[in-house]
């Protein structure tokens, strides 16, 4: 399945999810209105699936809508960016180049992003992530429940997504990973489309 930006922008979002996303829209708009640097750190337990999708699609959406934003991701444990996440992003039009083996760093590029992105599993307070002046967007229930305070964050905004991990090694694996990627992309494109 090749995910096309126009398809993302046409996808429907429920009123409930729009309400869930409103604090993120408000945070971004306030930073833009103030002329402040905009840093978004998407946080999940292992920083291997949902938070990686969110970092990548946030960067793509910000580029698409010409919003000057820095997108990051992190976890509360370090594992590795799951290869299924990368495979799904490839099916969406990204190219990926890996370096390293235990916790590979993937350089992602695409014709719809302005600069390559590097994704890998790391702690939310990794040296590559901001330590102050950022929003912590919590993308999973485990991190939401077990990490109630994120040091240095301006705001902590829960935007939870279901984990595609439950479908690993099943006939539905690709479909579920692509659905989750598409859902996250759709919602982040909606968020950035609201910025004036």
N, C-alpha and C positions, 0 to 999 in steps of 0.2 A: 504494500500500500504506500503510494507516494503522497505525502501530506503536502498540500499546496496552500500557500498563504491565503488565497481567496477562499478556499474551503474552510479554513480556520475562522476567518472573519464572518462567514455566513452561519456558522453553527449556533444553535440556540443555547441560551443559558437561563436557568430557572430564576425566578424572583428570589428564592431562598439563597441561591449561590451568589446572586448579585449583592444581596445584603451581607453575605459572608465576606465578599471582596471589597465592600465599601470602605472599611478602615484602611485597606491598602491603597485604594484610589485616593482617599483623603490625605494619607501620609505623603504619597508621591506629589500630589497637587500642592500641598503646603511647602514642600521642599523646592518645587519649581517656582512657586510664587515668591519665596524668599531669596531665590537665586543661590540656594545652598547646594552643596554636592549631594547627589542622590546615590546612596549605597543600599542595596538590598541583599540580605544574606538569607538564603533559603536553607532551613535546618530540618534534618530528619535524623533518625537514630544512627544509621550506618553510612549516610551520605553515599548511597550506591544506586538508588533508583529515583524516587520522587523528587528529592532535592536537586539531583543532577538534571532531571528533565526541566525543573522549574528554573534553575540557573540559565540553562541554554535557551529556553523559550522566552524568558524575561529579556535576555540580551537581544534576541531576534525581534521581539515586539517593540522594545525601546528603539532599536534601529529603524524598524518599519515606520514608526510614528514620530521619528526624529526627536525623541526625548533623551536627553543626556543622562544616562543612568549607568551605574556599575553594578553588575550582577555577580553574586558569589554564592557558594554553598558550603555546608559543613555538617558535621554530625556530632553525636555525643560518644561515638566509638569510631575507630578507623578500621575499615575492611578493604574494599576495593570497589571502584565504580563497576557495577555489574556489566558483564559483556552483553547481556540481553538489552540493557539500556542503550548501549552504544549501537547494537544491531538495529534497534528500533529507530534511533536517530538517523542512521544510515538510510533506512527505508523512507525517511522523511526528507531526504535530500542532502544530508550532511555527508562530508567526507571526514574520515577519522584516521589519524596516524598515532600509533601507540609507541611509547618509550617506557622501558622498565618492564618487570614481570610480576612481582609480588603485589604491588599496588600501582599498576600502570598509570601514566599520565597520558591522556588522550588530547591531541590537538584537533579541534573540530573547525571546519571551515564550510562555507556554503555561499552561494551567490546572493543569498538574502540576508547575510550579516556583514557588517562593515569590517570587522577584524576577527582573526581566529580566536577561539576560546580554548583554554586548557582546563580540563576537568579531571579530577581524581578524588579519591576518598580522603577526607581530612577532618580534623576537629573544627567546630564552629569558630574557635579562636586561633586557628592556624595563622602563621605569620603572613600568609598570602591574603587573608581576610581582614576587613576593617575591625578595629578594636573599639572605636567610638563612632558616633554620627552614622548610625545605620538602623534599618528596621530588620528585626529578626522575624522572618515569616516561617512559621512552624508548619511543616507539610505532613506530619504523621502524628497519630494519637499517642504513640509511645513517647516520643520526644516532648509532645505537648504536656503529657502527664508527669514525666520524669525530669523535665528541665523547665521548671516554672519561672526561673530567672536567668536572663542572658546578660552577663556583665557588659556594660558599654552601649547596649542597645537603646536607641531613642524610644522605640516602641516594640512590643512583642505582639505579633499578629498571627493568630492561628488560622490557617487555610489548609485543612486536612484533605488528604486524598487516600483512597483505598490502595493497598500495597499489591502490585502485580505479582509479587514473589510467590504467592499461593498457587500460581499457575505454572511455575517453573517445571520443565520436563514433562509438560502435558501437550496434548494436541492443540490446546488453546493458547499456548504461551505467546506466540507472535501476536495474535489478535488482541490479547489482553494488554500486552506491553504497548502496542500501538494505540489502543483505546485510551490508556492512561496518559500517554504522551500527547495525544490529540486533545484530551480533556484539559490538561494543564496548559497546553498551547492556546486553546480557545479562550480559557479564562484569563490568561495573561495578556492576550491580544485585546480582549475586552477591557481589562484594567487600563492599559496604555491608551486605548482609543478614547477613554473618558478624560484624558488630561488635556487641558486647554493652554 
